[in-house]
């Protein structure tokens, strides 16, 4: 069984009204690209770390940027969250923090030896 995320047919049908019309060249598979975007965002990955099953990372990134600028994802979230619920407050948290491996030892000198405090230096 794969750990990849895939939107179902029913989910894609529900999202289709939010898709912008394609002009000229048809878009690549919406299901594949949107599933990849959701997978990347859900797991906090870099675009270049997207599994190959979702297609080229540049395609995922370009779709995310274009549709974000057009407000497509904002409309999707607003409309889908409003169905049958009170919309007075809507909070979505996508916080992702990273700490450098040396962040826990900021006061220590190189080599792991603790730094002397001012009182210890003066004494």
Order of alpha helices (4+ residues) and beta strands (2+ residues): alpha-alpha-alpha-alpha-alpha
